[in-house]
Amino acid sequence: IYTNLVQRLLDVVLTCVEKVCGTSFGLRHKSTMPACKNWIDLSSPALEISMIAGGVMAIVPAHMMRSMAGGYDNESVAMTAMTLTFYLWTRSLRGGKNDCSVSNWMWGAITGLAYFNMVAAWGGYIFVLNLIGCHAGVLVLLGRFSTKLYRSYTAFYVVGTALAMQIPVVGWAPLKSLEQLGPCAVFLGFQLLEFVEYQRRKHGLDNKNTWKLRIKIFGCAGLAVLAIIGLLQYQGYFGPISSRVRGLFVKHTKTGNPLVDSVAEHQPATEKSYEQYLHRTAEVAPIGFALIALRYFHDSSSFLIVYGLATYFFSLKMVRLILLTAPIVSVFTGVVFGRLFGLILYNIIGYAPSLFDAMMLDEDATEQNEEAEKSEKGKKQTVKAGKGKGKGKGKKQAEADETSEEQTNGNSVVSTMKTIICKIVFIALAYFVQKEFVPEAVEFHSKAHAIKVALANPTIVQKGNLKNGEEVLVDDYRECYWWLRDNTPQDARILAWWDYGYQITAIANRTTIADGNTWNHEHIALLGRILTSSEKEGHRIARHIADYALVWAGGGGDDLAKSPHLARIANSVYRNMCPGDAVCSQFGYTQQGPSRMMRESLLYKLHSHGLQAGVVADPNRFKEKFRSKYGKCRVFKIQSVSKESKEWVADPANRKCDHPGSWFCPGQYPPAMQKVLKEKRDFSQLEDFNKKGDKDSDSDYQKNYFENLNKKRTGVPIEPSDEPKKQPWTPEKLSAEAIEEINKIWEDNEVTTQLWQMISQNKARELTAVISENPEAAHVRASDGRGPMFWAMEYGHKNIVRILTKAGVSSTEIDAKGLTPRDMKKNEL
């Protein structure tokens, strides 16, 4: 289509322009390269385009937000790796269709090395792999398959995939994950296509027989592949599409995964987002896209078309992915203004600079001077010869020669006038461009500079205003992290929401329960459960995995503002958090303030401790150790930390690494957590077809999730579809050795006093909660040797006796007077 329609149409238009104006204005490029078999014009002026594209890329906010000028993290390193991979891929496709040199293998392999760097840098390597695979497939559909393309893609895929699989977190994913099997299918298809092309060349097959061979080869291969896929799928070989990728292709803006949906960067982009991060380049880029598609289209440049369409589509779905548009928008902007600059320069001074032209300028000038001298000599000789012959001819011949010479002079005058007019027109165009576009460029630079200043400021040190208007520097977060670094043991474990994990690890140099990585959905859900459960329930779990708890407070985007998302994430795995309500609408703010579930949560107690009237964290469970200057960050010491669990986790023998000595060792929970973990239900994606049967299906949860989201958005009340089922109380029983050690200690303390008060007042529910969180409490003894079972028998509370018996408390222990609990009973029990 491009060759037979677009190119011919453009050729007709340029021919008409040349007839009318006497020039093509430099639009009909003629390569100055020496004649060679496979050379094609690569659409210079490359120099101007590359300089402008590089300048735009250096300051465009979409790129700055993930660079040393902004949030310097994995994406910052990956942007260079990604752009390098794309450059090398397009470089491998240079040359004509029949270019079959060894350089195709070489550049393809180098592209694979660059891709390996990309894989090691960022999880977005999947985008790079699929984009290159998609481009290769598009070239086949456009009828541009060649040995050059085959060699480049094969070398890239083999080298890149082999190296990527050496990274532990990737492993066999390129050959198992549905997100990465598309490029694998392209690779296999290329092997079949090249085999057909080899047979065609070897046997001299015509077009009809070639197509017959293709149908046979692909038919047999297709049947074999389908059989293999069916066998592997039955064995659960293929992995499902992740929720992040799924969210890029669904109509709604939510993915069904509350963890992914809770991240602001995963929301759809708006017109304002493009204005903020791309500014005027977003308006110029479509022109560059059209120029490439309609005028400068070949194997290499066609990648820009595929890249542009893909990034525009994905960035519309997720605002974070505007980052990926930075390179391609910069290139398109460079194409527009680079070519405009070259066009004006060519038509004013008659020279269009490019990298090759700059090298060949002196040689070309010498050749042109020599040709001009030869031409001038030839004209003089022709004129002299004509005059000599004219004497022998008649008067008519002489007049005809004079008329011809006059016409030539007239045409020369017309041509000169056209050239002058064209120069004037393009000088006027240059003035117009300078007047209209230079101010826009200055504005673009100013806005980019303003955003740079905002991005360059540290995210944990901010400016703020006090109630009296005084401007202050809020350094609470760094202050908080430094307190942890200086005042906690090196092996201290910090419980905090995953958003701050990287900061705690890097600045405080302490282990966090969850860092900024959200790959483990169930682990993040457990963290959400701890923070959004009741204070007692949260402590019961936290004491086994952490030593300190850190919360962001002080308003704004603090932990309490995020807490409804925490509850949803927890409920996606621990369904008893909000039974029948996937969005956990019971947890949040109402017109009267925080809901009851929020007020009772551990997070609310830690966040509002001592700030809200009547809100105090239980000092027996959490003791405040640090509060920052402006209250933005608070640290609590977790009381009664399980030493047994901490020692178990620290023991190297309990680590499970992918191989001995490896750094890739997924965390293991201590045995005491197994009771809690049995309540979880691993979160399943809608696309996880490896799940069999309705029992394991999460379709009901997903349906309820989307329905309740819509109700929440439209203000419709949400009623839980079912009531929580009462589960029989099963306390954690201690070993006989542990009970014996506890019974050796007889002393009066706060715990024994609290237990005696509960039992004497028959507060069975409160006692149950205490024993659930701290099983050791059931076996404590006062200074007289008596404990909970003695007091329960003494007051005749049968229900408490049953609770203590279920907790494993003996009724035959002896006190200081030699009495047993049974000797204390008032009534027959």
QUIHU-V209211 format. One record per helix or strand of 2 or more residues. SS is the DSSP state (hx for helix, st for strand). FROM is the first residue (numbers start at 1). TO is the last residue. If there is no record, write none. Layout:
ss	from	to
SS	FROM	TO
SS	FROM	TO
//
This chain:
ss	from	to
hx	2	21
hx	46	59
hx	61	64
hx	74	92
hx	103	121
hx	125	141
hx	147	164
hx	173	176
hx	181	203
hx	207	234
hx	243	246
hx	258	261
hx	264	266
hx	271	277
hx	281	294
hx	302	317
hx	319	349
hx	355	390
hx	395	456
st	462	465
st	471	474
hx	476	487
st	493	495
hx	498	508
st	511	512
hx	521	532
hx	535	542
st	548	552
hx	559	573
st	589	590
st	593	594
hx	596	599
hx	602	608
st	622	627
st	633	638
hx	643	650
hx	652	654
st	656	657
st	665	666
hx	671	677
hx	699	714
hx	736	743
hx	750	760
hx	764	773
hx	775	779
hx	788	795
hx	798	806
hx	821	824
//
